[in-house]
């Protein structure tokens, strides 16, 4: 028996974000750390900007007790959009990430849900011009650990593997809480870091509707951030909540193969340094595509691509990735 190929595969690798700085701070930085000045608006850190990710089939059903081990890699490259009044231009960046994740399907009061943990390792490099001088920077290390709790509220009953063989999806409604922990590589003496040195929390509400071979999904969430009290020394960096919506149109060719067309829009996320607001309000949109194939009862592969449609500030990256998933348990 082939387990439903639409079971979720949640590996996402996050791009970096631009942050503008007060002009007086720029002058101090230029005088004391000119080779790192590009980091202020070019990259800064590798934040867990989950609003930029697109997750088809996040709200679906699966047999209780099923486990997933997921390993993947992604490559992101593109430009970083900065405040045009700042003396920074032609900023580009490349981020390559390897990720290992574990996910388990559990019973939540008669409905299915899941608990997942994701551990990423990132290699980051950026270049650009600061005051008409070429600068570059690179970092390598562990990124922030991600925890995900997903609970289906309606339409996805908790089922054993034999029971699941006769299950037919109609409408599913669920909620998700995504948490990133400040566990990644971080050095307060550097402007560019892999880790964020702060927590983030993203509650999300999602709905999934099956229409023959098609599945239509939509989700809306908001990401809240705690303060980074050790930003480049002892400065305090804050960030406003980041609102996001995403939608997916998934087509199931057969029990082994499905493809999805994805889109997302996110806005907000304005930052401040020591109480001084930056001009980095985000209002960005992206599109993408996903293709997944089950090799056998336990192994599957997924490839995905995404690109920016419109971006106000932050990153305008093209992203390609691939993930391998191994599943076991639940009597498989």
Secondary structure as GFF3:
##gff-version 3
##sequence-region A 1 332
A	DSSP	alpha_helix	23	32	.	.	.	ID=ss1
A	DSSP	three_ten_helix	34	36	.	.	.	ID=ss2
A	DSSP	alpha_helix	38	42	.	.	.	ID=ss3
A	DSSP	three_ten_helix	50	52	.	.	.	ID=ss4
A	DSSP	beta_strand	67	81	.	.	.	ID=ss5
A	DSSP	beta_strand	88	108	.	.	.	ID=ss6
A	DSSP	beta_strand	111	130	.	.	.	ID=ss7
A	DSSP	beta_strand	133	142	.	.	.	ID=ss8
A	DSSP	beta_strand	146	154	.	.	.	ID=ss9
A	DSSP	alpha_helix	161	164	.	.	.	ID=ss10
A	DSSP	beta_strand	171	180	.	.	.	ID=ss11
A	DSSP	beta_strand	200	211	.	.	.	ID=ss12
A	DSSP	beta_strand	214	225	.	.	.	ID=ss13
A	DSSP	beta_strand	228	231	.	.	.	ID=ss14
A	DSSP	beta_strand	235	239	.	.	.	ID=ss15
A	DSSP	beta_strand	242	254	.	.	.	ID=ss16
A	DSSP	beta_strand	257	268	.	.	.	ID=ss17
A	DSSP	beta_strand	271	273	.	.	.	ID=ss18
A	DSSP	beta_strand	276	277	.	.	.	ID=ss19
A	DSSP	beta_strand	282	294	.	.	.	ID=ss20
A	DSSP	beta_strand	299	310	.	.	.	ID=ss21
A	DSSP	beta_strand	314	328	.	.	.	ID=ss22
###
